[in-house]
């Protein structure tokens, strides 16, 4: 899916470009009332930490959140939790080839019905 928005942050200035129209909008965080600025800190932190746990659960989510938190405490905005395991075509082919010929055919048919061609 193509991105609908591009965002750039420079200091307190946030520039958002809507891709279809090409419209560019510029916002200065410092123009917001102090009360709203105060709410954005915890709100943004919640999103940053929550994003770290996206697609994870249990201890994996806890570990991801803690890794990002420790990075932020160390002044590292770009720290990321490790991505989940990726499924590659090669790994699927290896698993399918380890099956019996009858199971291989059934697996290939099922994957084809799911839109995946090996």
C-alpha positions as CSV (number, residue, x, y, z in Angstrom):
1,X,0.0,0.0,0.0
2,X,1.4,3.4,-1.0
3,X,1.9,6.1,1.7
4,X,-0.8,8.7,1.7
5,X,1.2,11.2,3.7
6,X,4.8,12.2,4.1
7,X,6.0,13.9,7.3
8,X,9.1,15.8,8.2
9,X,10.0,17.2,11.6
10,X,12.6,19.9,12.0
11,X,12.8,21.3,15.4
12,X,9.2,22.3,16.4
13,X,8.0,22.5,12.8
14,X,6.1,19.5,11.3
15,X,5.6,19.5,7.6
16,X,2.9,17.1,6.3
17,X,2.5,16.5,2.6
18,X,-0.7,14.8,1.2
19,X,0.6,12.7,-1.7
20,X,-2.5,12.7,-4.0
21,X,-3.0,16.5,-4.0
22,X,0.6,17.4,-3.4
23,X,-0.7,19.8,-0.7
24,X,1.9,20.7,1.9
25,X,0.9,21.8,5.4
26,X,3.3,23.3,8.0
27,X,2.5,23.3,11.7
28,X,4.6,24.7,14.5
29,X,4.2,22.8,17.7
30,X,5.2,25.9,19.7
31,X,2.0,27.7,18.4
32,X,-0.1,25.3,20.5
33,X,-1.4,26.4,23.9
34,X,0.8,25.2,26.8
35,X,-1.9,22.9,28.1
36,X,-2.1,21.1,24.8
37,X,1.7,20.9,24.6
38,X,1.8,19.3,28.1
39,X,-0.7,16.6,27.0
40,X,1.3,15.8,23.8
41,X,4.4,14.6,25.7
42,X,2.7,11.7,27.5
43,X,0.4,11.1,24.5
44,X,3.4,10.9,22.1
45,X,5.4,8.7,24.5
46,X,2.5,6.3,24.7
47,X,2.4,6.0,20.9
48,X,6.2,5.6,20.6
49,X,6.2,2.8,23.2
50,X,3.0,1.3,21.9
51,X,4.4,1.2,18.4
52,X,7.4,-0.8,19.7
53,X,5.0,-3.6,20.7
54,X,3.1,-3.7,17.4
55,X,2.7,-7.2,16.2
56,X,4.1,-8.7,19.4
57,X,2.5,-10.1,22.6
58,X,3.5,-11.3,26.0
59,X,7.2,-11.1,26.9
60,X,8.2,-10.1,23.4
61,X,6.0,-7.0,23.7
62,X,7.4,-6.2,27.1
63,X,11.0,-6.5,25.9
64,X,10.3,-4.3,22.9
65,X,8.7,-1.6,24.9
66,X,11.6,-1.7,27.5
67,X,14.2,-1.6,24.7
68,X,12.7,1.6,23.2
69,X,12.3,3.2,26.7
70,X,15.9,2.6,27.5
71,X,16.9,4.0,24.1
72,X,14.9,7.2,24.8
73,X,16.5,7.6,28.2
74,X,19.9,7.4,26.4
75,X,18.7,10.2,24.1
76,X,18.3,7.8,21.1
77,X,15.1,8.6,19.3
78,X,15.7,6.1,16.5
79,X,16.1,3.0,18.7
80,X,13.8,0.3,17.5
81,X,12.6,-3.0,18.8
82,X,13.8,-5.9,16.7
83,X,11.4,-6.8,13.9
84,X,9.5,-10.0,14.1
85,X,10.6,-13.1,12.1
86,X,10.2,-12.7,8.4
87,X,8.8,-15.5,6.3
88,X,10.6,-15.8,3.0
89,X,9.7,-17.8,-0.1
90,X,13.0,-19.7,0.3
91,X,12.1,-20.8,3.8
92,X,8.6,-21.9,2.7
93,X,10.1,-23.9,-0.2
94,X,12.5,-25.6,2.2
95,X,9.7,-26.6,4.5
96,X,7.5,-27.8,1.7
97,X,10.3,-29.8,0.2
98,X,10.8,-31.7,3.5
99,X,7.2,-33.0,3.2
100,X,6.2,-36.3,1.5
101,X,5.2,-35.9,-2.2
102,X,1.5,-36.2,-1.3
103,X,1.9,-33.5,1.4
104,X,3.9,-31.3,-0.9
105,X,1.1,-31.3,-3.5
106,X,-1.5,-30.5,-0.8
107,X,0.6,-27.7,0.6
108,X,1.2,-26.2,-2.9
109,X,-2.5,-26.4,-3.7
110,X,-3.4,-24.7,-0.4
111,X,-0.8,-21.9,-0.9
112,X,-2.0,-21.4,-4.4
113,X,-5.6,-20.9,-3.1
114,X,-4.2,-18.3,-0.7
115,X,-2.6,-16.5,-3.7
116,X,1.0,-17.7,-3.1
117,X,2.7,-19.4,-5.9
118,X,5.9,-21.3,-5.3
